């Protein structure tokens, strides 16, 4: 998903994992004025920066790469587009698969996996969020029953 960040001084855009958009929205609870403020506030939800993702390069295995655009662009990527205008206190989210909430919680991502640590947030009403409507469905709890919630659908062979 393409994520675009703008403040009074800078503009940056790049590709990010889609699940990082709700985390960046949750970080608005800190009322960031700069991109740096937003990225520091987002550390509550995930380790690292939003544009980093692992790449697999043969013998070298997994490498962290920053997927930042050479020039700022607001062109949607495969999963959509999220534009954070910190000066205007406005966010535009255009996504097919990723929902967002003004109040909720997210599981913390430690850079490798999602942990069971829930981080709550409340985005102030002073932030205008446009585009994809807010998700109002109940939030899904961690699957304490085991790693596969749909295990009953699998039929073991004789």
C-alpha positions in Angstrom: 0.0 0.0 0.0 1.3 3.5 -0.8 1.6 5.7 2.3 2.2 9.4 1.9 3.2 11.6 4.8 3.2 15.4 4.6 3.9 18.2 7.2 5.0 21.9 6.9 8.6 21.0 6.0 8.6 17.6 4.3 6.8 15.2 2.1 7.7 11.5 1.9 5.9 8.5 0.2 6.6 4.9 -0.2 5.3 1.4 0.0 4.3 -0.1 3.4 2.6 -3.2 4.6 -1.2 -2.5 4.6 -1.5 -3.3 8.4 0.7 -0.3 9.2 -1.9 2.2 8.0 -4.2 1.5 11.1 -1.1 1.8 13.3 -0.2 5.2 11.8 -3.9 6.2 12.3 -3.6 5.1 15.9 -0.5 7.2 16.3 -2.5 10.3 15.6 -3.6 10.0 19.2 -0.3 11.8 20.0 -1.4 14.8 17.8 1.8 14.8 15.8 2.8 18.0 14.0 5.7 16.5 12.0 6.5 13.3 10.2 9.1 12.6 12.8 6.5 13.0 15.6 4.2 10.6 13.8 6.9 7.9 13.3 7.9 8.2 17.0 4.3 7.8 18.1 3.9 4.8 15.8 6.6 3.0 17.8 3.8 2.1 20.2 2.4 -0.2 17.6 5.3 -1.6 15.7 9.1 -1.7 15.8 10.9 0.1 13.0 9.6 2.5 10.4 6.5 2.0 8.2 8.4 1.7 4.9 10.7 -1.1 6.0 9.9 -4.6 4.9 12.0 -7.8 4.6 13.3 -8.9 1.2 14.7 -12.3 0.5 17.9 -12.2 -1.5 19.3 -15.7 -2.2 22.3 -16.5 0.0 21.8 -13.4 2.1 18.4 -14.4 3.4 16.0 -11.7 4.8 17.2 -8.1 4.5 15.4 -5.0 5.8 14.7 -2.6 2.9 13.1 0.8 3.0 10.6 1.2 0.2 10.6 5.0 -0.1 9.8 6.6 -3.4 12.6 8.6 -5.0 10.1 11.4 -5.7 7.0 12.1 -3.7 3.9 10.6 -5.4 0.3 9.9 -4.4 -0.3 7.2 -6.9 -2.2 4.3 -5.4 -0.3 0.9 -5.1 -1.8 -2.6 -5.1 -3.6 -2.4 -1.8 -4.6 1.3 -2.1 -3.4 4.7 -0.8 -3.2 6.5 2.5 -2.3 10.2 2.7 -1.5 11.8 6.1 -1.5 15.6 5.9 -0.3 16.5 9.4 -0.5 20.3 8.9 -4.2 20.1 7.8 -5.0 17.3 10.3 -6.5 15.3 7.5 -6.1 11.7 6.4 -7.4 10.1 3.2 -7.6 6.3 3.2 -8.5 4.5 0.0 -8.2 0.8 0.6 -9.9 -2.3 -0.6 -8.9 -4.6 2.3 -7.7 -2.6 5.2 -10.2 -1.1 7.7 -9.6 1.6 10.3 -11.2 2.6 13.6 -11.2 5.9 15.4 -11.1 4.0 18.8 -9.7 0.5 19.2 -6.6 -1.6 19.8 -3.9 -3.2 17.7 -1.6 -6.0 18.5 2.1 -4.9 18.8 4.4 -6.0 16.0 7.9 -6.6 17.2 9.6 -6.5 13.8 9.2 -10.2 13.3 5.6 -11.1 14.3 2.5 -9.8 16.0 2.6 -10.3 19.7 -0.3 -10.7 22.1 0.3 -7.3 23.6 -2.6 -5.1 22.8 -2.1 -1.3 22.4 -5.2 0.8 22.7 -5.7 4.1 21.0 -8.3 6.9 20.4 -7.9 9.2 17.4 -9.1 12.7 18.4 -12.2 14.0 16.6 -10.2 17.0 15.4 -8.6 14.7 12.8 -10.6 14.4 9.6 -10.4 10.9 8.1 -11.9 10.5 4.6 -12.2 7.8 2.0 -12.8 4.2 3.2 -15.5 4.2 5.9 -14.6 3.4 9.5 -14.9 -0.3 10.4 -17.6 -0.7 13.1 -17.5 -4.6 13.3 -16.4 -6.1 16.7 -12.7 -6.5 17.0 -11.4 -10.1 16.8 -9.6 -11.3 19.9 -6.4 -13.3 19.7 -7.0 -17.0 18.9 -6.3 -18.5 22.3 -7.5 -21.9 21.1 -4.4 -22.5 19.0 -2.8 -21.4 15.8 -5.5 -22.5 13.4 -9.0 -21.1 14.1 -10.5 -23.0 11.1 -9.1 -26.4 12.0 -12.5 -28.0 12.0 -12.7 -27.4 8.2 -9.7 -29.6 7.5 -10.4 -33.3 6.9 -7.5 -35.6 7.7 -6.9 -38.4 5.2 -7.3 -42.0 6.2 
